[in-house]
Amino acid sequence: MNYMTKRQERAAAAVRRLTGAATAIFTIALLSACDVTNPGPVQDEFLGDEESQPGLVNGSIRRLSELTTWTAYTTALLSREIFPGGQTGAGGHDVSTQGGHVQPGSYGGYFDDAQQARFIAEEAIERFNDVGASDDMLYQAHLWAGYAYRALGENWCDAVIDGSGIQPGSVYFENAVENFTDALSYAANEEERLPALAGRAAARVWLGEWGDAAADAEQVPDDFAFWLEMDQTGSTSYHNWLYFANANRPYRSYSIWNTFFEDYYTNTGDPRTPWTDDPDEPFANAALSGYGQIPWTNQLKYTSRDDDMRLASGWEMLLIRAEAILEGGAPGDYTDAMDLINEVRTRNVSDNDDQPLEAWNATDETEAWTFLKRERAIELWLEGRRLGDERRWMENGTPGELDTPDWSEISPIFTENPRSFCFDIPDSERDANPEVPTTSG
């Protein structure tokens, strides 16, 4: 099933809530379900109509697309999946973020995208229920609400919903599970069930519901993948920014230099972590504060502005099942977990010698944890998931080593502030919401 075609995505415009207004502004262009030649404001009462329903869903997807492409790029810096090239203008980040620290109250645009993605989907659900919409539309609205909540939970430590006070971040995942469960109740076939099962499994990981997470994950076939479409037409907000920011057109904003993946790909040829250099462009196109010019190398996972970004996969599900075993939430021991980890690993053929990658060999449970963490880093590289993984493992005190490099000797920017593992509630929300303190704690 194509959950969001390019045509539909371009057709949908943003839906935004106007505080105190009687109508919501909703621009629709060439939706397949209607013939609109002069789109404009639609009265609030008509937003639940059949002709408007696909646009509401696509409005949520559009906000999630913008959120995902930007958070994947920014959190790749924070989690040290990529090395900053020093670019602070267009296509770059402020010096603090390059050093791995998110300033309190910053990144309000990301928060707005995330909240709009889940709000539009939830507004759609309410309206669809009011008018007795089809199971298909209710399925899609709940599915995208689930993924919006998962994104909120993985990227923000604290939860704020519709003007509430600060709540535990786990609330986001509880709402994700609820929406994925509702989506499953409306799914018409197995193809529709899989994205909801995979999303729910990942959310349950964060809630420590290991038995349920493993049970969901086990129902997802290995070769399943669920993609969020990027779009190089129109606004650059919907480009794949991990490509665009480093494609030398004109930006060379980051590098693979000094990351775990630099030597890892050279030594293994793992096709999941490819990178290259360019003799004609030896340096990133800025200078890193406290260091100077950075040797420029570029990832090859994404090779165009409209390369899609993966939201869930069957390979991730195998790693969830392995982690559930190590957590004691599923039957088996660390050798069973390693079998699943190596099933993910050895399916890949090396770019160096065209042979399957060698299996990891753990001699005890702690080593198995190290390989689980490493394999998730490799499998989900540049998909915007690593920073959240590091945070939950740190909070849970899980054993095993991380492959996060130590850059403290390279530049003072990496030691001036503590590393951040999530985004702060932005000043825009703190200033507008009386239930949230105006300064972060």
Helices and strands as residue ranges (DSSP letters): H 6-11, E 12-16, E 25-28, G 44-46, H 53-78, E 83-84, H 95-98, H 108-131, H 135-155, E 158-159, E 167-168, H 170-186, H 190-206, H 210-218, E 225-228, G 236-238, H 241-244, E 254-255, H 260-268, E 275-277, E 283-288, E 292-295, E 297-299, E 309-313, H 314-326, H 334-346, H 365-379, H 386-396, G 412-414, H 427-432
